[in-house]
């Protein structure tokens, strides 16, 4: 007997395929930004996707600061350049040579920065689901970043997560209060295409590992025991 797929099942399959394609083609963008302005309605869509992320206790503990000022972009880029140099001084030999070829940001090239803040006080002092696992709040904010990233990829945009910064500097730069933690600067913008492989792979810094290398059944098993 042949079972015909229902239209709804076909639609779900198509949606799943599109999602997996977006997940696997997404890149941490650095060099590909064109600098073309991003339309307000597109920005609102990707921020709405971020705001729809799951959150512990439905607290939605994130804030988004939109940065377009060229002066602010340059100030942050100067700070990141300094932190890049701090990291570079820790490297020697082949590692230093490889890192010298890696671009770590596209702050000015993108023309738009989104600073994501995590507010642990959102929702009050007693948060459903956080009493035994406080970091669930921080992880909720990271889910919002992932939502934004995938929505941007679906829109044909690039996103680059910049982590070469000191939190006190970024907090001061965008006037975040002391209780809000700046957990990400995201470069977001129009791109002229994306490479097939991540920059760090192409530069030889690291390579992806297969799923089997991180998969455990029932109990955690050290890598040596899974050979």
Secondary structure in CASP SS format (residue, H / E / C, confidence):
PFRMAT SS
TARGET T0000
AUTHOR 0000-0000-0000
METHOD secondary structure of the structure
MODEL  1
X C 1.00
X C 1.00
X C 1.00
X C 1.00
X C 1.00
X C 1.00
X H 1.00
X H 1.00
X H 1.00
X H 1.00
X H 1.00
X H 1.00
X H 1.00
X H 1.00
X H 1.00
X H 1.00
X H 1.00
X H 1.00
X H 1.00
X H 1.00
X H 1.00
X H 1.00
X H 1.00
X H 1.00
X H 1.00
X C 1.00
X C 1.00
X E 1.00
X C 1.00
X C 1.00
X C 1.00
X C 1.00
X E 1.00
X C 1.00
X C 1.00
X C 1.00
X C 1.00
X C 1.00
X C 1.00
X H 1.00
X H 1.00
X H 1.00
X H 1.00
X H 1.00
X H 1.00
X H 1.00
X H 1.00
X H 1.00
X H 1.00
X H 1.00
X H 1.00
X C 1.00
X C 1.00
X C 1.00
X C 1.00
X H 1.00
X H 1.00
X H 1.00
X C 1.00
X C 1.00
X C 1.00
X E 1.00
X E 1.00
X E 1.00
X E 1.00
X E 1.00
X E 1.00
X C 1.00
X C 1.00
X H 1.00
X H 1.00
X H 1.00
X H 1.00
X H 1.00
X H 1.00
X H 1.00
X H 1.00
X H 1.00
X H 1.00
X H 1.00
X H 1.00
X H 1.00
X H 1.00
X H 1.00
X H 1.00
X H 1.00
X H 1.00
X H 1.00
X C 1.00
X C 1.00
X C 1.00
X C 1.00
X H 1.00
X H 1.00
X H 1.00
X H 1.00
X H 1.00
X H 1.00
X H 1.00
X H 1.00
X C 1.00
X C 1.00
X C 1.00
X C 1.00
X C 1.00
X C 1.00
X H 1.00
X H 1.00
X H 1.00
X H 1.00
X C 1.00
X C 1.00
X E 1.00
X E 1.00
X E 1.00
X E 1.00
X E 1.00
X E 1.00
X E 1.00
X C 1.00
X C 1.00
X C 1.00
X C 1.00
X C 1.00
X C 1.00
X C 1.00
X C 1.00
X C 1.00
X C 1.00
X C 1.00
X C 1.00
X C 1.00
X C 1.00
X C 1.00
X C 1.00
X H 1.00
X H 1.00
X H 1.00
X H 1.00
X H 1.00
X H 1.00
X H 1.00
X H 1.00
X H 1.00
X H 1.00
X H 1.00
X H 1.00
X H 1.00
X H 1.00
X H 1.00
X H 1.00
X H 1.00
X H 1.00
X H 1.00
X C 1.00
X C 1.00
X E 1.00
X E 1.00
X E 1.00
X E 1.00
X E 1.00
X E 1.00
X C 1.00
X C 1.00
X C 1.00
X C 1.00
X H 1.00
X H 1.00
X H 1.00
X H 1.00
X H 1.00
X H 1.00
X H 1.00
X C 1.00
X C 1.00
X C 1.00
X C 1.00
X C 1.00
X C 1.00
X E 1.00
X E 1.00
X E 1.00
X E 1.00
X E 1.00
X E 1.00
X E 1.00
X E 1.00
X E 1.00
X E 1.00
X E 1.00
X E 1.00
X C 1.00
X C 1.00
X C 1.00
X C 1.00
X C 1.00
X C 1.00
X C 1.00
X H 1.00
X H 1.00
X H 1.00
X H 1.00
X H 1.00
X C 1.00
X C 1.00
X C 1.00
X C 1.00
X C 1.00
X C 1.00
X C 1.00
X H 1.00
X H 1.00
X H 1.00
X H 1.00
X C 1.00
X C 1.00
X C 1.00
X C 1.00
X C 1.00
X C 1.00
X C 1.00
X C 1.00
X H 1.00
X H 1.00
X H 1.00
X H 1.00
X C 1.00
END
